[in-house]
Amino acid sequence: MESELKDLNSKPAKSNINGNGNSNSIRDDRPLLKSDSVSSSENVELQDLEKKFAAYVRRDVYGTMGRGELATKEKLLLGFALVTLLPIRVVFAFTILLFYYFICRVCTLFSTPNGEDEQEDYAHMGGWRRAVIVGCGRALSRVILFIFGFYWIPQSYHSTTQIESNSKEGNNHQLEEMGRPGVIISNHVSYLDILYHMSYSFPSFVAKRSVAKIPLVGLISKCLGCVYVQRESKSSDFKGVSAVVTERIREAYQNKSAPLMMLFPEGTTTNGDFLLPFKTGGFLAKAPVLPVILRYHYKRFSPAWDSISGVRHVIFLLCQFVNYMEVVRLPVYYPSQQEMDDPKLYANNVRRLMASEGNLILSDIGLAEKRIYHAALNGNNSLPSVLHQKDD
């Protein structure tokens, strides 16, 4: 997430030529209630970009990167919310964050974090301390979502034919033990996804190593049992993190008291209508997975974090009185023997199932293309060749 914030704000200046030959400079730090005119040639260029990078295109009333022309009524609503609703929500959310940090600090006093391969976590801590951390974490995460306008979150449970197909393949011994998966697999639309999963199952996530050093959030991430990775570097520690994740998934499947893993195999966020190719890291353990599909419905502002800066997204989100999230939970997916032997096949089959059940469009682009799209919107056309390479 942190690296994508940098991408969204990198080189925001763009030079545009209007019909009179004048040059206008567009900057990401311009007033929220101000919009600039766009020439017809730029509209054509923007439409071409949107076709190529459809998975990251915003289609709400705020437009591309949240800079679209707003109607007078929308400006009035936004202006009113900026001075009333936004400060109230910020104060309440920060208060809850401080309160939960205090709970985590008290529960981890005189405790040594579990450490392996440069990882630190309190998720393996048992007893009343762990129960308090998990219970309060789930409750307070839901309270924060409520403060952000997600007053109700409908959930539906879909049955699939995957269980029947596995039964025909001779996996009855696995089906008899259906229940706890090794990892939760979810599509990725926004940072709000993390709050929802914390409120429901309080799992461990994969996060950038720098997250562990962020005030308040760092300790909370250790209590979640986050696995830290240096995203910009795929050196020797990359394999170490992959091994830790695989071990955690196997442990979660075999031990009911172990922290459950939560992965976003797409590797980045979309606008919520598409499903990107899955990384295979969450499927190497050969353990069952629990597919969960998140959908965000909207009339004005889309909660999806696709092609908009983090600051603008937070401001617009908190200025919207009601936000909508829908959750579709699928049955635990038990891999066949062929899928166990081929993690890529396993990942692709789960992806196709989630796309079918969640009415999502399959897309073959990834994080590299997202960076290219963001750079193009910000007027940066001199991109390093590495951005054109898909991540492994």
Salt bridges, closest charged atoms under 4 A:
GLU4 OE2 - ARG231 NH1 3.67
GLU4 OE1 - LYS370 NZ 3.11
ASP7 OD2 - ARG371 NE 3.23
ASP28 OD1 - ARG67 NH2 2.96
ASP28 OD1 - ARG312 NE 3.43
ASP29 OD1 - ARG27 NE 3.34
ASP36 OD2 - ARG30 NH1 2.73
ASP60 OD2 - ARG58 NH2 2.69
GLU69 OE2 - LYS75 NZ 3.78
GLU74 OE2 - ARG300 NH2 2.62
GLU118 OE1 - ARG209 NH1 3.48
GLU120 OE1 - LYS222 NZ 3.00
ASP121 OD1 - HIS124 ND1 2.91
ASP121 OD2 - ARG248 NH2 3.05
ASP193 OD2 - HIS188 ND1 2.90
GLU232 OE2 - LYS208 NZ 2.93
ASP237 OD2 - ARG209 NH2 3.12
GLU251 OE1 - HIS124 NE2 3.29
ASP273 OD1 - ARG295 NH2 3.74
ASP306 OD1 - ARG58 NH1 2.80
GLU326 OE1 - HIS297 NE2 2.66
GLU357 OE1 - HIS158 ND1 3.05
